[in-house]
Amino acid sequence: MGNIETSNIQIPSDDEIVKRAEEMIPMLRDRADACEKARMVPKETIQAFREAGFFRIFQPKRWGGYEMHPNTLNRVLMELARGCPSSAWNVMVLGLHPFEVGVLPTQVGDELWGEDNTRLVSSSYAPFGTVNKVEGGYILNGEWLTSSGCDHANGGAFVGGRVVNDQGEMEFRSFWIQRSDYEIVDDWFVVGLQGTGSKKLVLKEVHVPTYRSHAIGAYDQESHGHLDTLYRMPFFYMFYAAAASVIIGMARGMVDMYIEHMVPRQNLNQAVGAAVNDPFIKSRLGEAYAKILAASTRVLHNSEEAWSYVSKGQLVPTDIRVRHFATCQFSGGDSFDAAHMLFKKTSTRGVWLNSPLQRQMRDILVGANHISQNQDNIGDLLGGYLLGNPLPQPNPFGVKPAAEAPAQ
């Protein structure tokens, strides 16, 4: 059981906990192949993450958490993914959900962490199953796919579903279900991020009380104005920024491997000699690094700007939320482009199955396919908004139809 005593919790500094992540990179690289083959993160690695405090970064202090700045987790993820993308993805998912618990009524946190404040929660937000509203709550049925880290989630899962609310509007809600409420089915056979263990959850006639659910896109004074600083942040941005941070970290890992690969290499072109003298090898590295740096700077800047509002007791304004949410989604594409640019220059050596380069490239391919990196649709939304078009209904910003587009 976890220690439920919270009065003596020692909260590390932001830099200290990020340093812990950086120091784990060699260990994670050593375990990355075994993680992929097992198709789940080793229990020993999850335990190391627990001891490092990564799962407490967003956990409310009343249950032994740290309630740290959003960029603390983002920076941790950028480091961990350099070593093992799948392991970092598990930290992203399992480490993000304490934030969602902080948005819900305290009864949820008491039930989840009252006896063991180390319990972890996974998720599957895509509304694959069915939700029916009943007296006092909801009945859930069906299959929810891709619940990353579910084997380690002894605290249950959040699942998403669409349901008509009291106003007759179709609403996207999140529901906390306990571990006894579902069966895990191992169907995670994929081309990349195999080690995330993102298996299927099967629910049959699961009753979820109303207090264990919330409109996940809601963002106004009623839903968030009363919350403590961290939990006034918009959930969707927190989620999408964390996912982007992992993918950025994967691309940084590709840079690490590319440098290790090229420094000792001799070019077949005798006029060039050492690979490090090849102008194309150098230019690809420089351009890729610039793309990755731009993506990481964008995510960290957006989070810092949002924090400047919530730390003063305010909600993040609509136009800034739209900009943050949208621009974050270009991070996956930029990171993939940068990594692929480098992978192409490794030639045949990069394609062998015993080369970590090909595994890193496959992981980035799958990470960049995540819904949080849908730059096509979000580019259309952002462009239309900037041109004065109203936001579509429903939208992920909690914005009602009367909300205005930005002034031109």
C-alpha positions as CSV (number, residue, x, y, z in Angstrom):
1,M,0.0,0.0,0.0
2,G,1.1,3.5,-0.6
3,N,1.8,6.0,2.2
4,I,-1.3,8.2,2.7
5,E,0.5,10.6,5.0
6,T,0.9,13.9,3.2
7,S,2.2,16.3,5.7
8,N,5.8,15.3,5.3
9,I,5.9,15.2,1.5
10,Q,9.1,16.7,0.2
11,I,8.4,18.4,-3.1
12,P,11.5,18.5,-5.4
13,S,12.3,21.6,-7.5
14,D,11.3,21.6,-11.2
15,D,15.0,21.2,-12.2
16,E,15.6,18.4,-9.8
17,I,12.8,16.2,-11.1
18,V,13.8,16.9,-14.7
19,K,17.4,15.9,-13.8
20,R,16.1,12.6,-12.5
21,A,14.5,12.0,-15.9
22,E,17.7,12.9,-17.7
23,E,19.7,10.5,-15.6
24,M,17.4,7.6,-16.5
25,I,18.1,7.9,-20.3
26,P,20.9,5.3,-20.4
27,M,18.8,2.8,-18.4
28,L,15.8,3.4,-20.6
29,R,17.8,2.9,-23.7
30,D,19.2,-0.4,-22.3
31,R,15.6,-1.6,-21.7
32,A,14.0,-0.3,-24.8
33,D,14.4,-3.4,-26.9
34,A,13.0,-5.7,-24.1
35,C,10.1,-3.2,-23.5
36,E,9.2,-3.5,-27.2
37,K,9.4,-7.3,-27.2
38,A,7.3,-7.5,-24.1
39,R,4.8,-5.0,-25.5
40,M,4.5,-3.3,-22.2
41,V,6.8,-1.2,-19.9
42,P,8.6,-3.4,-17.3
43,K,7.3,-3.2,-13.8
44,E,10.8,-2.3,-12.6
45,T,10.7,0.8,-14.9
46,I,7.3,1.9,-13.6
47,Q,8.6,1.5,-10.1
48,A,11.6,3.6,-10.9
49,F,9.2,6.3,-12.2
50,R,7.2,6.1,-9.0
51,E,10.3,6.6,-6.9
52,A,11.4,9.5,-9.0
53,G,8.0,11.2,-8.3
54,F,6.9,11.5,-11.9
55,F,3.3,10.3,-11.2
56,R,3.0,12.9,-8.4
57,I,3.8,15.9,-10.6
58,F,0.1,16.7,-11.3
59,Q,-1.3,14.9,-8.3
60,P,-3.2,17.2,-5.8
61,K,-1.2,17.9,-2.6
62,R,-4.1,16.8,-0.4
63,W,-3.3,13.2,-1.6
64,G,0.4,13.5,-1.4
65,G,1.1,15.1,-4.8
66,Y,3.3,18.0,-5.9
67,E,0.9,20.2,-8.0
68,M,3.8,21.4,-10.1
69,H,3.9,23.6,-13.2
70,P,2.6,22.0,-16.4
71,N,6.1,22.3,-18.0
72,T,7.6,20.2,-15.3
73,L,5.9,17.1,-16.7
74,N,6.5,18.3,-20.3
75,R,10.2,18.6,-19.7
76,V,10.4,15.3,-17.9
77,L,8.7,13.6,-20.9
78,M,11.1,15.3,-23.4
79,E,14.0,13.7,-21.5
80,L,12.5,10.2,-20.9
81,A,11.5,9.8,-24.6
82,R,15.1,10.2,-25.6
83,G,15.7,6.9,-23.9
84,C,12.5,4.8,-24.5
85,P,9.5,6.4,-26.2
86,S,7.1,3.7,-25.0
87,S,8.1,4.2,-21.3
88,A,7.8,7.9,-21.7
89,W,4.3,7.5,-23.2
90,N,3.3,5.5,-20.2
91,V,4.5,8.4,-17.9
92,M,2.5,10.8,-20.1
93,V,-0.7,8.9,-19.8
94,L,-0.5,7.7,-16.2
95,G,1.1,10.9,-15.0
96,L,-1.6,13.1,-16.6
97,H,-4.7,11.6,-15.0
98,P,-4.0,12.9,-11.5
99,F,-4.7,16.3,-13.1
100,E,-8.1,15.1,-14.2
101,V,-8.8,13.8,-10.7
102,G,-8.0,17.3,-9.4
103,V,-10.8,18.7,-11.6
104,L,-13.4,16.2,-10.3
105,P,-15.2,16.4,-6.9
106,T,-12.9,15.5,-4.0
107,Q,-14.9,12.3,-3.4
108,V,-13.2,10.8,-6.4
109,G,-9.7,11.4,-5.1
110,D,-10.7,10.1,-1.7
111,E,-12.0,6.9,-3.3
112,L,-9.0,6.5,-5.6
113,W,-6.2,7.5,-3.2
114,G,-7.7,7.3,0.3
115,E,-6.0,4.1,1.2
116,D,-3.2,4.1,-1.4
117,N,-2.0,7.4,-2.9
118,T,0.2,5.6,-5.4
119,R,-2.6,4.1,-7.5
120,L,-2.3,4.9,-11.2
121,V,-5.1,5.4,-13.8
122,S,-5.0,4.8,-17.5
123,S,-7.5,6.0,-20.1
124,S,-9.3,5.5,-23.4
125,Y,-11.0,8.7,-24.4
126,A,-12.2,7.9,-27.9
127,P,-16.0,7.2,-27.6
128,F,-15.9,3.6,-28.9
129,G,-18.5,2.2,-26.5
130,T,-22.0,3.3,-25.6
131,V,-23.2,5.6,-22.7
132,N,-26.8,5.8,-21.5
133,K,-27.9,8.3,-18.9
134,V,-29.8,6.8,-16.0
135,E,-31.0,8.0,-12.6
136,G,-27.9,9.0,-10.6
137,G,-25.4,8.3,-13.3
138,Y,-24.6,6.5,-16.5
139,I,-24.4,2.9,-17.8
140,L,-21.4,2.1,-20.0
141,N,-21.1,-0.8,-22.4
142,G,-18.7,-1.8,-25.1
143,E,-15.0,-1.9,-26.0
144,W,-12.6,1.0,-25.5
145,L,-9.3,0.7,-27.5
146,T,-5.7,1.7,-26.9
147,S,-5.5,2.2,-23.1
148,S,-1.8,2.8,-22.7
149,G,-0.2,1.5,-19.5
150,C,-3.4,-0.3,-18.5
151,D,-1.5,-3.2,-17.0
152,H,0.0,-0.9,-14.4
153,A,-3.2,1.1,-13.7
154,N,-4.5,-0.5,-10.5
155,G,-6.6,2.6,-10.0
156,G,-8.8,2.0,-13.0
157,A,-9.3,4.2,-16.1
158,F,-10.9,7.2,-17.6
159,V,-13.1,6.4,-20.7
160,G,-14.8,8.8,-23.0
161,G,-18.3,8.8,-24.4
162,R,-20.9,10.9,-26.0
163,V,-24.2,11.5,-24.2
164,V,-27.1,14.0,-24.5
165,N,-27.1,16.5,-21.6
166,D,-30.0,18.1,-19.7
167,Q,-30.0,20.9,-22.3
168,G,-30.5,18.4,-25.2
169,E,-27.0,18.9,-26.5
170,M,-24.6,16.1,-27.4
171,E,-21.8,16.2,-24.9
172,F,-18.4,14.5,-24.7
173,R,-17.8,13.2,-21.2
174,S,-15.1,11.4,-19.3
175,F,-15.9,8.7,-16.8
176,W,-13.7,7.2,-14.1
177,I,-14.2,3.5,-13.8
178,Q,-12.6,1.2,-11.2
179,R,-10.3,-1.6,-12.1
180,S,-13.0,-4.2,-11.2
181,D,-15.3,-2.6,-13.9
182,Y,-13.5,-3.9,-17.0
183,E,-11.5,-6.7,-18.6
184,I,-8.2,-6.1,-20.4
185,V,-7.9,-7.7,-23.8
186,D,-4.4,-7.9,-25.3
187,D,-4.8,-6.7,-28.9
188,W,-1.9,-4.3,-29.1
189,F,0.0,-5.6,-32.2
190,V,1.3,-2.5,-34.0
191,V,4.2,-1.1,-36.0
192,G,5.5,1.3,-33.3
193,L,5.2,2.2,-29.6
194,Q,4.7,-1.5,-29.1
195,G,6.0,-1.2,-25.5
196,T,3.1,1.1,-24.4
197,G,0.8,-1.9,-23.8
198,S,-2.1,0.1,-25.2
199,K,-4.6,-2.7,-24.9
200,K,-8.4,-2.9,-25.1
201,L,-10.8,-2.4,-22.2
202,V,-14.1,-4.3,-22.3
203,L,-17.1,-3.0,-20.2
204,K,-20.4,-4.7,-19.6
205,E,-23.2,-2.8,-17.8
206,V,-20.9,-0.6,-15.8
207,H,-22.7,1.9,-13.6
208,V,-20.8,5.2,-13.1
209,P,-22.2,7.6,-10.5
210,T,-22.6,11.2,-11.8
211,Y,-19.8,12.6,-9.6
212,R,-17.3,10.3,-11.3
213,S,-17.9,12.0,-14.6
214,H,-17.4,15.4,-16.2
215,A,-17.8,17.2,-19.5
216,I,-14.2,17.0,-20.6
217,G,-14.3,20.0,-22.8
218,A,-16.1,22.3,-20.4
219,Y,-14.1,25.4,-19.5
220,D,-15.8,28.3,-17.8
221,Q,-16.2,29.9,-14.3
222,E,-18.7,27.3,-13.3
223,S,-16.5,24.3,-14.2
224,H,-13.0,25.7,-13.4
225,G,-13.2,29.0,-11.7
226,H,-13.3,27.5,-8.2
227,L,-10.3,25.2,-8.7
228,D,-6.8,25.6,-7.4
229,T,-4.1,27.0,-9.8
230,L,-3.0,24.0,-11.7
231,Y,-6.5,22.6,-12.2
232,R,-7.6,25.9,-13.9
233,M,-5.5,24.9,-16.9
234,P,-7.6,23.6,-19.9
235,F,-7.5,19.8,-19.9
236,F,-7.3,19.3,-23.6
237,Y,-4.3,21.6,-23.9
238,M,-2.6,19.8,-21.0
239,F,-3.2,16.4,-22.7
240,Y,-2.1,17.5,-26.1
241,A,1.0,19.3,-24.9
242,A,2.1,16.3,-22.9
243,A,1.6,14.0,-26.0
244,A,3.6,16.5,-28.1
245,S,6.3,16.6,-25.5
246,V,6.8,12.8,-25.7
247,I,7.1,13.0,-29.5
248,I,9.5,15.9,-29.3
249,G,11.6,13.8,-26.9
250,M,11.6,10.9,-29.4
251,A,13.0,13.2,-32.0
252,R,15.6,14.4,-29.6
253,G,16.5,10.8,-29.1
254,M,17.0,10.4,-32.8
255,V,19.4,13.3,-32.7
256,D,21.4,11.5,-30.0
257,M,21.5,8.3,-32.0
258,Y,22.4,10.1,-35.2
259,I,25.4,11.8,-33.6
260,E,26.6,8.5,-32.1
261,H,26.1,6.8,-35.5
262,M,27.9,9.5,-37.5
263,V,30.9,10.5,-35.4
264,P,32.9,7.2,-36.0
265,R,31.6,6.6,-39.5
266,Q,33.7,6.9,-42.6
267,N,32.1,8.1,-45.9
268,L,32.5,6.0,-49.0
269,N,33.3,9.3,-50.8
270,Q,37.1,9.5,-50.3
271,A,37.1,13.2,-51.0
272,V,34.9,13.7,-47.9
273,G,36.5,11.1,-45.6
274,A,34.9,11.2,-42.2
275,A,31.1,11.4,-42.2
276,V,31.2,14.4,-39.9
277,N,32.8,16.3,-42.8
278,D,30.0,15.6,-45.2
279,P,28.1,18.8,-45.8
280,F,24.7,17.0,-46.2
281,I,25.1,15.0,-43.0
282,K,25.9,18.2,-41.1
283,S,23.1,20.3,-42.8
284,R,20.5,17.6,-42.1
285,L,21.4,17.5,-38.4
286,G,21.4,21.3,-38.1
287,E,18.0,21.6,-39.8
288,A,16.5,18.7,-37.8
289,Y,17.7,20.1,-34.6
290,A,16.2,23.6,-35.4
291,K,12.8,22.0,-36.1
292,I,12.9,20.0,-32.8
293,L,14.0,23.1,-30.8
294,A,11.2,25.1,-32.4
295,A,8.6,22.5,-31.5
296,S,9.8,22.2,-27.9
297,T,9.9,26.0,-27.5
298,R,6.4,26.3,-28.8
299,V,5.0,23.8,-26.3
300,L,6.8,25.2,-23.3
301,H,6.0,28.8,-24.3
302,N,2.3,28.0,-24.7
303,S,2.1,26.4,-21.3
304,E,4.0,29.3,-19.7
305,E,1.6,31.8,-21.2
306,A,-1.4,29.8,-20.0
307,W,0.1,29.6,-16.5
308,S,0.5,33.4,-16.4
309,Y,-3.3,33.6,-16.3
310,V,-4.3,30.7,-14.0
311,S,-1.6,31.6,-11.5
312,K,-3.4,35.0,-11.1
313,G,-6.7,33.2,-10.5
314,Q,-8.0,33.8,-14.0
315,L,-9.1,31.4,-16.8
316,V,-7.1,31.3,-20.0
317,P,-8.9,33.5,-22.6
318,T,-10.6,31.8,-25.6
319,D,-8.3,33.2,-28.3
320,I,-5.2,32.1,-26.4
321,R,-6.7,28.7,-25.8
322,V,-7.4,28.2,-29.5
323,R,-3.9,29.3,-30.4
324,H,-2.3,27.0,-27.9
325,F,-4.4,24.0,-28.6
326,A,-4.0,24.4,-32.4
327,T,-0.3,25.2,-32.7
328,C,0.6,22.4,-30.3
329,Q,-0.7,19.9,-32.8
330,F,1.9,20.7,-35.3
331,S,4.6,19.4,-33.0
332,G,4.2,15.8,-34.0
333,G,4.6,16.5,-37.7
334,D,7.6,18.8,-37.2
335,S,9.3,16.1,-35.0
336,F,8.5,13.4,-37.5
337,D,9.9,15.4,-40.4
338,A,13.1,16.1,-38.4
339,A,13.6,12.5,-37.4
340,H,12.9,11.2,-40.9
341,M,15.4,13.7,-42.3
342,L,18.1,12.1,-40.1
343,F,16.9,8.6,-40.6
344,K,17.3,9.0,-44.4
345,K,21.0,9.9,-43.9
346,T,21.7,6.7,-41.9
347,S,21.3,4.7,-45.2
348,T,21.2,0.9,-44.9
349,R,22.7,0.9,-41.4
350,G,19.6,2.4,-39.9
351,V,17.2,-0.3,-41.2
352,W,18.6,-3.3,-39.4
353,L,16.3,-4.6,-36.6
354,N,19.2,-4.5,-34.2
355,S,19.6,-0.8,-34.8
356,P,17.8,1.5,-32.3
357,L,17.4,4.0,-35.0
358,Q,14.7,2.1,-36.8
359,R,12.8,1.5,-33.5
360,Q,12.9,5.2,-32.7
361,M,11.7,6.1,-36.2
362,R,8.8,3.6,-35.9
363,D,7.8,5.0,-32.5
364,I,7.8,8.5,-33.9
365,L,5.7,7.4,-36.8
366,V,3.0,6.1,-34.5
367,G,3.3,8.9,-32.0
368,A,2.8,11.5,-34.7
369,N,-0.4,9.6,-35.8
370,H,-2.0,10.3,-32.4
371,I,-5.2,12.3,-32.6
372,S,-3.5,15.1,-30.5
373,Q,-1.3,15.7,-33.6
374,N,-4.0,16.1,-36.2
375,Q,-2.5,19.2,-37.9
376,D,-4.7,19.0,-41.0
377,N,-8.1,19.5,-39.3
378,I,-6.7,21.8,-36.6
379,G,-5.0,24.0,-39.2
380,D,-8.3,24.5,-40.9
381,L,-9.9,25.4,-37.5
382,L,-7.2,27.8,-36.6
383,G,-7.0,29.5,-40.0
384,G,-10.8,29.9,-40.1
385,Y,-10.8,31.4,-36.6
386,L,-8.1,33.9,-37.4
387,L,-10.1,34.9,-40.5
388,G,-13.1,35.7,-38.3
389,N,-15.1,32.5,-38.6
390,P,-17.0,31.3,-35.5
391,L,-15.7,28.2,-33.8
392,P,-17.5,25.0,-34.8
393,Q,-20.1,23.5,-32.4
394,P,-19.3,21.4,-30.4
395,N,-15.6,22.4,-30.0
396,P,-12.8,21.3,-27.6
397,F,-12.6,24.7,-26.0
398,G,-15.8,24.7,-24.0
399,V,-16.9,27.8,-26.1
400,K,-20.6,28.4,-26.5
401,P,-22.1,29.6,-29.9
402,A,-22.2,33.2,-28.7
403,A,-18.4,33.4,-28.4
404,E,-16.8,35.7,-30.8
405,A,-13.9,35.1,-33.1
406,P,-10.8,37.2,-32.5
407,A,-10.9,40.8,-33.5
408,Q,-9.2,41.6,-36.7
